[in-house]
Amino acid sequence: MTPLGPVLMPHTELKTGIKTLKKRQRHFTWLFLAAASLLIAMFITSFLQHDLVYGFFGLHYELKQLHIPVSAEHIGLINAEQDYFMSLLKWFAWLLFKVCVSFVGAFLIVHLLKKLRFFYLRFQSFVLKFVGWLLAFMLLWSGLTYVQHDLNEDESQFYQGLTSYSQQISDSEIYQQLKGSQTSSTVQAYLLAQTALLQQPADLATAKPYLQQVINAEQYDPHFDQYGFEVQQLWSMQQQLYGRAVTKTTQELQPKVTHAEQREQQLATLLRISGGLWLALSVLFWLLAQYFKRRVQRIEQRFNV
């Protein structure tokens, strides 16, 4: 009996097999990119979880926004009021969008550049390929950051111009507007205490007497409930200055604070579990993509395809 020689795979079947393997490689590469993006999102969220959870309940241990009570609408400041939680969500959404687009887009740019012979030869080196990916990532991130800044510039400039001052609070625009109005002294103290606490760094010495005036008014002013002050805002101001809720109305928020603490712990646990899952999947998808890549290379080298 004649011994069987090496079995030669038909050329068409070989091409089809290689095409299938490359398709699987691309499939797992995209899965890796998606899992890695979600892993980065989980990592970023872990640093923002406190602000996200407490912001959802309208609570902050440091003042984040300027609240304009209804009793001060007549002086034309109502446009300055911001919804901090929505602003935080927008900022967080922009951050995730920039991370995902820059991360995935950089790989696409490198992939497209490799179609050009000049870059194809240079990207054979892993170091040069990584440098190219990093430059593409920085370019996309910078472009998206410019768009984000351009969209928020007008609102930010108005807000900063209203409350900022260099030396004394009397130099701020909000102080000048309140000075010429018939606004109650308690309402003025409420607004100026916020203005001082919104400085970077917070002007605690200036804010304290104004906040004390508001605290005294809550105890002795029969019209206090008519001013339209926000309890969560008073709670934040008292936390930042005294480290605790001082007045009766703010102390009544303790159940909500406890609820926020529980939700933050639950979110932290969920993020750890999700982060571990996406890390494991990222490693798995990357290993599978590399496996199919090396398999294609071995077949092409063996059969000179």
Beta strands, then each sheet from edge to edge (+ up, - down):
end
